[in-house]
Amino acid sequence: MSTQSLELSVVVPVKNEAGNAGPLAAEIDAALKGLAYEIVFVDDGSTDTTGLELTALAAANPHIRVIRHAASCGQSQATITGVSQAQGVWIATLDGDGQNDPADLPKLLAERDKRGLAAERMLFLGRRGLRRDSAARLVASKLANGIRGALLRDATPDSGCGIKLIRRDLFLELPRFNALHRFMPALVIRASGSAVSVPVNHRPRTRGLSKYGILQRGAVGIIDMWGVFWLLRRNTLPRISK
């Protein structure tokens, strides 16, 4: 299938998500029926049976491609790898744990279609309503969103939601670093774009374990946030004269 024939690439980074990839792929197929799309799973150095499951899925489903990291590089780098090798004009991202609902992908696509040509410089991302996480994670997330919004002014209530939609060329303009996926709204705004939040479903994790603890995520996130703040402050947008 040629690059130009694909409207959408769904990039799914996974690490030790045995049992999750198959059901997730089936849900994506159901949600995108009738579209020209591919599903790009990026195996970020899994040490369980995830790799074997992905190989079997790709052999059975022509929509699926699998890319593998020899060693784990983190969720953002896995996403970057997937986007770099994707064939679609538009990129959708989903977390590999199954908590994002693929049935919400048409909602993001519909919101994109409403915006016309302006959508080409927009990031569409989910805003989770009823979060299916632990109380401690909910409190930490609310605190992080509040601090991030005040510091970065990204006008986004739920920057950490994994379901996103963005043009591939716009994504590739963004600075690349380990926490890119958590700060995409601010970085898109930095690139003279805008971020649009869309209400989405959120589901409890039914298989596997979270790869990051709250303290680990929080400590690294504070450092990354200040790094993004520095990028925003140092950004200069030229005005082209006619």
Secondary structure, DSSP 8 states (H G I E B T S, - for coil): --GGG-SEEEEEEESS-TTTHHHHHHHHHHHTTTS-EEEEEEEES--SSHHHHHHHHHHH-TTEEEEEESS---HHHHHHHHHHH---SEEEE--TTS-B-GGGHHHHHHHHHHHGGGGGGEEEEEEESS--S-HHHHHHHHHHHHHHHHHH----S-TT-S-EEEEHHHHTTS---TTGGGSHHHHHHHTT-EEEEEEE-B----SS--SS-HHHHHHHHHHHHHHHHHHHHT--------
